[in-house]
């Protein structure tokens, strides 16, 4: 595990500057504090910061092939590297280390760019074919590890984080207005975009090639989620057997490590299932002193049942002190409140281990979100006579939100709000927070005139790409390609790397992903039960009381804390003078949202928090 950075010249006679490369590496030192590698060959600069996990003594990067004509820097882990290494040795390749990174140069020698489809792991790769004068940049199949790039007239520059690209200089800091609309609507920027107009994400399962003459190919796909439709020929019992075997294999495959390894344990289905497939695990979890946000009792119950070495910590309202530090790690910001507990549980885990397994991905593969149920309910709700629907909607609008995390009132309000968004967004309409009405009033007319596309265009495009997948599997396809990769995995990567902790996600093993999307929808959602088959498997291993309970999610009481410990931050970034100077938001509308929220009339926490995060990002990264 590490962070990578680098650049390549695109004009004749370009001479890379080592000080530029070192500055880029220094900006991501938290990703790999154990060792730095920085080297320039011809017009290509490769840099990395290493967090040593496998072959502690022999894994220094860049790593070369036998005749030093191919070199690579690599962020991530390859879980099938031993099998690949054995096959490459039989083909005549000689290895000088026992590190997974070295597999990449020999596999490239043997198979060219086709080697990417053979990899099982999480990765961001920068490979330099010195003999041919070309560079390949690649990102893992599910987008677990990040990779950003920017193309300028002189260079193409890349890095594991945007801050590495900015540290190298030469890239203009320009706001992408459409990306801002998407960020405020979804709490993340989808697809290839970022809030910087000239910095892009390499999509999961894609690679691009930089030629010797400086030409840059369009990103090419080497893997995708299968969309051929479900396999209806198996019984529920057969699917359960396949799922059991695949989960166990995926977890066991990801236990390889030369440093201490453990797991996050929330007490929910996904993390508990991962831990149940481990042996003699070290686990940790955190909770809150607000009982509606606290799942520690469940995690303790599972830990005791599975016999893990378990540590817990209760988080009390002091997390505002972390705000500036965490915003530093969100140079590609998300508006997800759960950055705070994710950072804190990562920090707790790092006290005992260097690698931690996580249950992320289970919801997006096996149907764990309430939005899928809401979509099914919307079909029935549409049959309700229009006058009665209007009455229900108007009553829900005027009801003040409950102080609880969820509760019936909050669920009714959220359902009617989401139902009012376009049908084309499907289940994703219950995940959007900036509707057309608020969008048209929130932005100043001058700024709004520069917006070119609707906020939900990526959702409709993904639905179109879902092929022959069934209803629920279509929803899962969309979430795996958007909410999972651009929000959930960003949160886990940035917050864990902030404390130099490697997090692995065995439920996103490519073989398990393939199995999940061949599984019929009825094995995901059945009779109003989410994660139907996955819960059956979990119930074989952990107490049923921990399996069949309301899904809480990993969050904080932000709607309360905005009026308490986060109030100074809220006031700072919604200051009227600041808003007037920016010219992006209508100050009167922002003030109204703030006053309604503080008075408890409407829960505007999602929009207000995203505004805060954007303003803090703008202050540090765009203007700073």
Long-range contacts (C-beta under 8 A, 24 or more apart in sequence): 1-31, 1-32, 1-50, 1-51, 1-53, 1-75, 1-76, 1-77, 1-355, 1-502, 2-31, 2-32, 2-48, 2-49, 2-50, 2-51, 2-61, 2-73, 2-74, 2-75, 2-160, 3-28, 3-30, 3-31, 3-32, 3-48, 3-49, 3-75, 3-159, 3-160, 3-161, 3-164, 3-497, 4-46, 4-47, 4-48, 4-73, 4-74, 4-75, 4-124, 4-126, 4-147, 4-158, 4-159, 4-160, 5-47, 5-48, 5-158, 5-159, 5-160, 5-164, 5-165, 5-168, 6-44, 6-45, 6-46, 6-47, 6-73, 6-126, 6-157, 6-158, 6-159, 7-44, 7-45, 7-155, 7-156, 7-157, 7-158, 7-168, 8-43, 8-44, 8-45, 8-135, 8-155, 8-156, 8-210, 8-214, 9-43, 9-44, 9-154, 9-155, 9-214, 10-151, 10-152, 10-153, 10-154, 10-155, 10-156, 10-210, 10-214, 10-215, 10-216, 11-153, 11-154, 11-214, 14-43, 14-154, 14-155, 15-43, 16-40, 16-43, 16-44, 16-45, 17-45, 18-45, 20-45, 20-168, 20-169, 21-45, 21-47, 21-168, 22-47, 23-167, 23-168, 23-169, 24-157, 24-159, 24-164, 24-165, 24-167, 24-168, 25-49, 25-164, 26-167, 27-161, 27-163, 27-164, 27-166, 27-167, 28-159, 28-160, 28-161, 28-163, 28-164, 30-329, 30-497, 30-498, 30-499, 30-500, 31-75, 31-160, 31-161, 31-497, 31-500, 32-500, 33-500, 35-60, 37-61, 37-62, 37-73, 39-71, 41-71, 41-128, 41-130, 42-130, 42-133, 44-128, 44-135, 46-71, 46-72, 46-73, 46-126, 46-128, 47-73, 48-73, 48-74, 48-75, 51-354, 51-500, 51-502, 52-258, 52-259, 53-77, 53-257, 53-258, 53-259, 53-354, 53-355, 53-502, 54-98, 54-99, 54-100, 54-256, 54-257, 54-258, 55-97, 55-98, 55-99, 55-258, 56-258, 56-259, 58-96, 58-97, 58-98, 58-99, 59-97, 59-99, 59-101, 61-101, 62-128, 63-97, 63-99, 63-101, 63-102, 63-104, 63-105, 64-105, 65-105, 65-106, 65-109, 66-93, 66-94, 68-130, 69-129, 69-130, 69-131, 70-105, 70-108, 70-109, 70-127, 70-128, 70-129, 70-130, 70-131, 71-105, 71-127, 71-128, 71-130, 72-101, 72-104, 72-105, 72-108, 72-125, 72-126, 72-127, 72-128, 73-125, 73-126, 74-100, 74-101, 74-104, 74-123, 74-124, 74-125, 74-126, 75-123, 75-124, 75-125, 75-145, 75-147, 75-160, 76-121, 76-122, 76-123, 76-124, 76-140, 76-144, 76-145, 77-121, 77-122, 77-123, 77-254, 77-256, 77-502, 77-504, 78-103, 78-104, 78-119, 78-120, 78-121, 78-123, 79-120, 79-121, 79-253, 79-254, 79-256, 79-509, 80-118, 80-119, 80-120, 80-121, 80-253, 81-121, 82-256, 84-118, 84-119, 108-136, 113-207, 113-209, 113-222, 114-222, 116-207, 116-222, 116-223, 117-222, 117-223, 120-253, 120-509, 120-510, 120-511, 122-504, 122-505, 122-508, 124-160, 124-202, 125-207, 126-158, 132-212, 133-211, 133-212, 134-209, 134-210, 134-211, 134-212, 135-209, 135-210, 136-207, 136-208, 136-209, 136-210, 137-202, 137-207, 137-208, 137-210, 138-202, 138-206, 138-207, 138-222, 139-202, 139-203, 139-204, 139-205, 139-206, 139-207, 140-204, 140-205, 141-204, 141-205, 141-223, 141-510, 141-513, 142-204, 142-205, 142-361, 142-480, 142-484, 142-485, 142-489, 142-505, 142-508, 142-510, 142-513, 143-203, 143-204, 143-205, 143-484, 143-485, 143-486, 143-489, 144-489, 144-493, 144-505, 144-508, 145-493, 146-201, 146-332, 146-490, 146-493, 147-201, 147-202, 148-194, 148-199, 148-200, 148-201, 148-202, 148-332, 149-199, 149-200, 149-202, 149-208, 150-196, 150-198, 150-199, 150-200, 151-198, 151-216, 152-198, 156-210, 156-214, 156-216, 161-331, 161-332, 161-494, 162-194, 162-196, 162-199, 162-331, 162-332, 162-621, 163-331, 163-621, 165-199, 166-331, 166-621, 171-196, 171-198, 171-199, 172-197, 172-198, 173-621, 173-622, 174-198, 175-618, 175-622, 177-447, 177-450, 177-451, 178-451, 178-452, 178-453, 180-584, 180-614, 181-434, 181-439, 181-443, 181-451, 181-455, 182-455, 182-458, 183-333, 183-335, 183-610, 183-614, 184-335, 184-433, 184-434, 184-439, 184-442, 184-607, 184-610, 184-611, 184-614, 185-432, 185-433, 185-434, 185-439, 185-455, 185-456, 186-431, 186-432, 186-433, 186-455, 186-482, 186-483, 186-487, 187-334, 187-335, 187-336, 187-433, 187-487, 187-606, 187-610, 188-334, 188-335, 188-336, 188-482, 188-483, 188-486, 188-487, 188-490, 189-332, 189-486, 190-458, 190-482, 190-486, 191-458, 191-482, 191-486, 192-219, 194-332, 195-332, 195-333, 195-614, 195-617, 195-622, 196-622, 201-332, 204-481, 204-485, 223-510, 225-477, 225-480, 225-481, 225-513, 225-517, 226-514, 226-517, 226-518, 227-465, 227-466, 227-467, 227-468, 227-469, 227-477, 227-517, 228-467, 228-468, 229-467, 229-468, 229-469, 229-470, 230-469, 230-470, 230-473, 230-518, 230-519, 230-520, 230-521, 231-518, 231-519, 231-520, 232-520, 236-523, 236-533, 239-519, 239-520, 239-523, 239-533, 240-533, 240-536, 240-537, 242-515, 243-515, 243-519, 243-533, 243-534, 243-537, 244-537, 244-540, 246-509, 246-511, 246-512, 246-515, 247-273, 247-274, 247-277, 247-506, 247-507, 247-512, 247-537, 248-277, 249-509, 249-511, 250-277, 250-506, 250-507, 250-509, 250-511, 250-512, 251-277, 251-278, 251-357, 251-506, 252-277, 253-506, 253-509, 254-357, 254-504, 254-506, 254-509, 257-354, 257-355, 259-353, 259-354, 259-355, 260-352, 260-353, 260-354, 260-355, 261-353, 261-354, 261-355, 261-356, 261-357, 262-349, 262-352, 262-353, 262-355, 262-356, 262-357, 263-308, 263-356, 263-357, 263-358, 264-345, 264-349, 264-356, 264-357, 264-358, 264-359, 264-503, 265-299, 265-302, 265-303, 265-308, 265-310, 266-295, 266-298, 266-299, 266-359, 266-554, 267-295, 267-296, 267-297, 267-298, 267-299, 267-300, 267-301, 267-302, 267-546, 268-295, 268-298, 268-359, 268-546, 268-551, 268-552, 269-359, 269-362, 269-368, 269-531, 269-534, 269-535, 269-538, 269-546, 269-547, 270-359, 270-360, 270-361, 270-362, 270-363, 270-368, 270-507, 270-534, 271-358, 271-359, 272-302, 272-306, 272-359, 272-538, 272-541, 272-542, 272-546, 272-547, 273-359, 273-362, 273-534, 273-537, 273-538, 273-541, 273-542, 274-357, 274-358, 274-359, 274-506, 274-507, 275-302, 275-306, 275-308, 275-357, 276-306, 276-538, 276-541, 276-542, 277-506, 278-357, 280-307, 280-308, 280-309, 281-306, 281-308, 281-309, 282-308, 282-309, 282-352, 282-353, 283-308, 283-309, 283-310, 283-311, 284-310, 284-311, 284-312, 284-313, 284-345, 284-348, 284-349, 284-352, 284-356, 285-310, 285-312, 285-345, 286-312, 286-313, 286-314, 286-315, 286-341, 286-344, 286-345, 286-348, 287-312, 287-313, 287-314, 287-315, 288-314, 288-315, 288-316, 288-341, 288-556, 288-557, 289-314, 289-315, 289-316, 289-317, 290-405, 290-557, 290-560, 292-404, 292-405, 292-406, 292-557, 293-405, 293-552, 293-555, 293-556, 293-557, 295-552, 298-546, 298-549, 301-543, 301-545, 301-546, 302-542, 302-543, 302-546, 305-542, 305-543, 306-541, 306-542, 311-348, 311-351, 311-352, 313-344, 313-348, 315-340, 315-341, 315-344, 315-556, 317-561, 317-564, 317-565, 318-565, 319-344, 319-556, 319-561, 319-565, 320-561, 320-565, 320-566, 320-568, 320-569, 323-566, 323-569, 323-616, 324-616, 325-498, 326-495, 326-498, 327-613, 327-616, 327-617, 327-620, 328-620, 329-494, 329-495, 329-497, 329-498, 330-494, 330-613, 330-617, 331-617, 331-620, 331-621, 332-490, 333-613, 333-614, 333-617, 334-486, 334-487, 334-490, 334-491, 334-613, 335-606, 335-609, 335-610, 335-613, 336-487, 336-488, 336-491, 337-555, 337-556, 337-558, 337-605, 337-609, 338-491, 338-553, 338-554, 338-555, 338-556, 339-491, 339-494, 339-495, 340-556, 341-554, 341-555, 341-556, 342-491, 342-492, 342-495, 342-496, 342-554, 343-495, 343-498, 343-499, 346-495, 346-496, 346-498, 346-499, 346-501, 346-503, 347-499, 349-501, 350-499, 350-500, 350-501, 353-501, 354-500, 354-501, 354-502, 355-501, 355-502, 355-503, 355-504, 356-496, 356-501, 356-502, 356-503, 356-504, 357-503, 357-504, 357-505, 357-506, 358-492, 358-503, 358-504, 358-505, 359-505, 359-507, 360-484, 360-488, 360-489, 360-492, 360-505, 360-507, 360-508, 361-484, 361-505, 361-507, 361-508, 362-507, 362-531, 362-534, 363-479, 363-531, 364-476, 364-479, 364-480, 364-483, 364-484, 364-488, 365-476, 365-480, 365-507, 365-508, 365-512, 365-513, 365-516, 365-517, 366-476, 366-516, 366-524, 366-531, 366-533, 366-534, 367-472, 367-475, 367-476, 367-521, 367-524, 367-525, 367-530, 367-531, 367-532, 368-530, 368-531, 368-534, 368-551, 369-427, 369-479, 369-530, 369-551, 370-430, 370-530, 370-551, 371-418, 371-427, 371-428, 371-430, 371-431, 371-475, 372-427, 372-472, 372-475, 372-524, 372-525, 372-530, 373-525, 373-528, 373-530, 374-415, 374-418, 374-427, 374-430, 375-426, 375-427, 375-430, 375-475, 376-525, 377-415, 378-419, 381-415, 381-419, 392-416, 393-419, 393-420, 400-600, 400-601, 400-602, 401-559, 401-600, 401-602, 401-603, 403-560, 405-552, 405-555, 405-557, 406-550, 406-552, 410-603, 413-603, 421-456, 422-456, 424-456, 424-459, 424-460, 424-463, 425-456, 425-459, 425-460, 426-459, 426-463, 426-474, 426-475, 426-478, 427-475, 427-478, 428-456, 428-459, 428-475, 428-478, 428-479, 428-482, 428-483, 431-483, 432-456, 433-606, 433-607, 433-610, 434-607, 438-589, 438-607, 441-586, 441-589, 442-585, 442-586, 442-589, 442-590, 442-607, 443-584, 443-585, 443-586, 444-583, 444-584, 444-585, 444-586, 446-583, 447-583, 447-584, 447-585, 458-482, 469-517, 470-520, 470-521, 471-521, 472-521, 472-524, 472-525, 473-517, 473-519, 473-520, 473-521, 473-524, 476-516, 476-517, 476-524, 477-517, 480-513, 558-605, 558-609, 559-597, 559-603, 559-605, 562-597, 562-598, 562-605, 562-608, 562-609, 563-597, 563-598, 566-612, 569-612, 570-594, 570-608, 570-612, 573-611, 573-612, 573-615, 573-616, 574-608, 574-611, 574-612, 574-615, 578-615, 582-615, 582-618, 585-611
